[in-house]
Amino acid sequence: MKNPSQICLMGMDRAEVASLVENEGEPSYRAQQLLEAVYRQRVDAIERISTLPQQFRTRLAKKGVSIGLPTVEKRFVSEDGTVRYLMALADGQTVETVWMPEGDGGEAGDGSEAGDSSGEGRGWDRATICVSSQVGCAVDCQFCLTALLGVKRNLTAGEIVGQVCAVLNDQKVSPPEDRTNLVFMGMGEPFLNYDNFMKAVRLLAEEVGVAESRMTLSTAGIVPRIHDFGEEPVRPKLAISLNASNDAMRTELMPLNKKWNLEKLMAAAREFPLRNRERITFEYVLLRDVNDAPANAREVAELVRGMRAKVNLIALNPGPGIHFATPAEDRVAAFQKILMDAGIPAFVRRPRGRDIYAACGQLKRTVEIATAPAT
Ligand code: SAH
């Protein structure tokens, strides 16, 4: 385990790096050199920042300053090309980050660049990294494997940005030249770690070079933070995990609905200030014979009616300890059709990496899987 008193550069913004440089009595241009090394070149150790004089590197290292790039502890490769990373953090905790070379269709029709770039053989336009915001999760959704872990702790801004940097390094891609989408849909509830999450977003946009229009956040419905999020000058697109078509059902599936029910949630969504061409995404996990009936689709259509929104349907990804089943394909298609007929854009998200426990709702740090991990 690393020294917990370590100071990490990863996660520091321009002002913080500048003040570190000033405290060291170094010329101010060193701040830019450090930022470039950490977020653009994504160097993994201070000793390897070749733009800095050797004695400054040594001095920083002696003071306990490190880069703070998470290390890839394990790497699982799916037959569909998806890669699930188990990332080790400085205190020995682990989180998961997923690389989807062609995305999962989740961006389709959301009115953004990321959603509209399409076409055969242009996989790079859709490469997507799914990022975690907490170790575990406190929200307790009944169909999600991450919930079974409970929440261990929040991730720091550096650990959130660091996941992205580690995957970019491993995949040898570099934004903005290589277009990369980010979805904050990994382990945890980003709106229960709001400040660290938002700081990470700003660093990703300003320093790493991923446009905000290429980022999407998903929330289980922390209503006050939806309001705050709408006021942010730099922010990802908003996705809301709806998952039920009425309050009774939603409270059963997502206990947080007792605190923020559908009326409050949909009011926040309706008031949300959308940018040009932007749409809100509602995610809806389809659970066989629970929330997948035509009547449920009609209720969803009523909830969403009149909004600039789209619905992403996700057939349940199964897992041990999850007492729900995946609906048949024709049920999913029928559900989609009812929404489309009501004038609501609806897309079926492709499951990615189910064989390696990388798909939506499957992130629980599984290490033992049937297929051999590629390390
Ligand atoms: N906590 C945030 C971010 C995680 S996003 C949120 O809930 O939105 C993860 C998405 O996967 C959510 O839309 C969630 O509803 C969905 N999901 C959870 N468990 C799932 C499962 N077993 N199968 C398919 N989707 C699932």
Residues whose N, C-alpha, C, O or C-beta is under 5 A from the ligand:
A	BS01	SAH	F143 C144 F184 M185 G186 G188 E189 S218 T219 A220 S241 E283 V285 I314 A315 L316 N317 C360 G361
